[in-house]
């Protein structure tokens, strides 16, 4: 069973930055489709960013609300995925979840919700204050 452990959440003022980390207990993260989602109570889960490096390159895709501010990356040496969040806004406040899937993926389909991820972390809370 794949387990994902997120870290890096916390409270920061608007305009600040945070970096979320996700460490799955898999042999090699480069063969996995990795993604970040977020959810606010009472609202639907939103795809934030996804990455797939199994094809040799690094295909990424971002939700419209975070494009230009967030960056998803993957580090094979540390077997971890990251979400660098800059220029944070009040509306970025949410529980952030890391997700993984052992199958090849198109990141755009993951973010838009057309590709179901197999494994999920328990989430890390991000709170943005004014």
Backbone torsions as a table, in degrees:
resi	resn	phi	psi	omega
1	UNK	NA	125.1	179.0
2	UNK	-77.2	130.4	176.4
3	UNK	-117.7	138.9	-179.5
4	UNK	-118.1	131.7	179.3
5	UNK	-119.1	116.0	178.0
6	UNK	-93.6	152.3	174.2
7	UNK	-153.3	166.8	175.5
8	UNK	104.7	-6.2	177.9
9	UNK	-70.0	168.2	179.4
10	UNK	163.3	-164.0	-179.0
11	UNK	-111.1	136.2	179.9
12	UNK	-149.6	154.1	178.3
13	UNK	-77.5	155.4	176.8
14	UNK	-55.7	137.8	-177.0
15	UNK	95.0	-13.0	-178.7
16	UNK	-84.6	-171.9	-176.3
17	UNK	-133.0	153.7	172.8
18	UNK	-145.2	153.3	173.2
19	UNK	-125.3	119.9	176.5
20	UNK	-92.5	145.0	178.1
21	UNK	-123.1	150.5	178.5
22	UNK	-138.4	123.2	-178.1
23	UNK	-120.4	99.1	177.0
24	UNK	-81.9	148.7	179.3
25	UNK	-89.0	62.0	178.6
26	UNK	-117.5	163.1	-175.7
27	UNK	-68.4	-45.3	179.7
28	UNK	-144.2	118.6	-176.4
29	UNK	-68.9	-22.3	-174.0
30	UNK	-66.1	-18.3	178.9
31	UNK	-91.1	-0.9	-177.3
32	UNK	-104.8	148.8	168.5
33	UNK	-83.5	127.1	-177.4
34	UNK	-122.0	146.4	-177.7
35	UNK	-154.7	162.0	173.4
36	UNK	-122.8	137.1	175.4
37	UNK	-126.7	164.6	174.5
38	UNK	-142.9	156.4	-179.6
39	UNK	-148.8	136.4	174.7
40	UNK	-107.3	138.8	179.7
41	UNK	-51.8	130.5	178.8
42	UNK	89.0	-4.4	179.8
43	UNK	-121.3	161.1	178.2
44	UNK	-71.6	153.2	175.6
45	UNK	-65.3	141.3	-175.9
46	UNK	-119.3	131.8	174.7
47	UNK	-73.0	129.7	-177.6
48	UNK	-101.7	-54.2	-177.4
49	UNK	-160.9	152.8	177.8
50	UNK	-143.5	154.9	-179.8
51	UNK	-145.6	142.5	174.0
52	UNK	-140.8	124.5	-178.4
53	UNK	-114.7	8.1	-175.9
54	UNK	-66.1	-21.0	-179.5
55	UNK	-85.8	3.8	179.6
56	UNK	104.7	-29.5	176.3
57	UNK	-104.2	-158.4	177.7
58	UNK	-133.0	99.5	177.8
59	UNK	-90.2	130.8	179.7
60	UNK	-132.6	160.2	175.2
61	UNK	-153.3	146.8	-177.5
62	UNK	-128.9	148.9	172.6
63	UNK	-68.2	151.8	-176.0
64	UNK	-57.7	-34.4	-175.2
65	UNK	-72.7	-13.2	-177.3
66	UNK	-120.8	-4.7	-179.2
67	UNK	-56.9	133.6	179.8
68	UNK	86.5	-11.4	-179.2
69	UNK	-116.6	-33.7	-177.8
70	UNK	-108.1	149.9	176.5
71	UNK	-135.5	126.0	175.8
72	UNK	-98.5	141.2	178.9
73	UNK	-148.1	171.7	-176.0
74	UNK	-143.4	137.8	-178.4
75	UNK	-123.3	106.9	-178.1
76	UNK	-67.5	-32.1	-179.1
77	UNK	-63.2	-39.1	178.9
78	UNK	-98.0	-0.8	-179.0
79	UNK	51.4	47.2	-176.2
80	UNK	-137.7	156.5	173.5
81	UNK	-116.4	151.7	-175.5
82	UNK	-134.3	156.3	171.7
83	UNK	-132.0	105.4	176.1
84	UNK	-85.9	121.9	-176.4
85	UNK	-117.1	115.6	179.7
86	UNK	-115.5	164.7	178.3
87	UNK	48.8	48.5	-175.1
88	UNK	-64.2	143.8	-178.8
89	UNK	-117.8	162.0	178.4
90	UNK	-54.4	-38.5	-176.6
91	UNK	-74.6	-1.6	174.1
92	UNK	-84.1	-7.0	177.7
93	UNK	-61.1	124.3	-177.1
94	UNK	-178.1	170.2	167.3
95	UNK	-87.3	127.6	-178.3
96	UNK	-105.2	132.0	-177.7
97	UNK	-118.9	136.2	171.7
98	UNK	-92.2	142.2	178.7
99	UNK	-136.1	150.7	-178.8
100	UNK	-141.1	151.4	175.6
101	UNK	-145.7	137.0	-177.0
102	UNK	-77.7	-5.5	-178.9
103	UNK	-95.0	153.1	174.9
104	UNK	-58.9	149.5	-178.7
105	UNK	-144.4	161.0	169.5
106	UNK	-102.2	112.4	-174.6
107	UNK	-51.6	-36.6	180.0
108	UNK	-59.7	-42.5	-179.3
109	UNK	-67.0	-33.1	178.8
110	UNK	-65.5	-49.4	-177.4
111	UNK	-64.9	-36.4	-178.0
112	UNK	-82.0	-3.5	174.7
113	UNK	88.7	14.5	-179.2
114	UNK	-92.0	-7.6	-178.5
115	UNK	-124.9	119.2	-177.1
116	UNK	-85.1	122.5	178.7
117	UNK	-80.1	143.9	-173.8
118	UNK	-84.5	-34.2	-173.1
119	UNK	-125.9	142.3	-175.5
120	UNK	-134.2	144.3	171.7
121	UNK	-83.7	178.4	-177.8
122	UNK	-87.0	-11.1	175.1
123	UNK	100.8	154.7	174.1
124	UNK	-136.0	133.7	-172.4
125	UNK	-85.8	131.3	175.4
126	UNK	-116.7	123.3	-179.8
127	UNK	-123.0	123.5	179.4
128	UNK	-108.3	128.6	-179.0
129	UNK	-115.8	158.4	-179.0
130	UNK	-88.3	NA	NA
